[in-house]
Amino acid sequence: AVLRLSAMVRVSLFVSGVSGCAASSCTLQTGVEYLGNDVKVATAAEDEAHCCTACAANPECKFFTYEGGTNGLCHHKNDNAPDYSRQNASCTSGFVGASPPSPPPPAHVAVAVGGERWETGPNFLCWNVDASENRGFF
């Protein structure tokens, strides 16, 4: 496991002996619950590792919240999940991989400023950095 000195912790979670589960690497925030933005109904999960693996297998899942306790639940979330969160000691939230998922770049962009029009070309590259405080990645 690799630990970073911040609220975010990158952990390699390896699940073995579980039917249909492959090893996944996730970045976790212990004690954080992402609110809303669910892409499916919450399902039972044994622990954070199983929730991470289930999220990795769902193409709609970009983030997740594992709600611990006696009946652990895994909540699959969309791209906007970190925008609404709260501290909750019984939850662990995160995303699959070491970097937060980014939206796909636009295929075609046209901008008009002062009567002039600019359009993207075949080598267009757009950087989108979300440094909002609630993301917790900076």
Sequence and secondary structure as in RCSB ss.txt:
>XXXX:A:sequence
AVLRLSAMVRVSLFVSGVSGCAASSCTLQTGVEYLGNDVKVATAAEDEAHCCTACAANPECKFFTYEGGTNGLCH
HKNDNAPDYSRQNASCTSGFVGASPPSPPPPAHVAVAVGGERWETGPNFLCWNVDASENRGFF
>XXXX:A:secstr
    SSS EEEEE   SSTT   EEEEEEEEEEE S BSS  EE SSHHHHHHHHHH TT SEEEEE STT EEE
EE TTGGGSEEEEEEEEEEEESSS       S  EEEETTEEEE  TT         GGG   
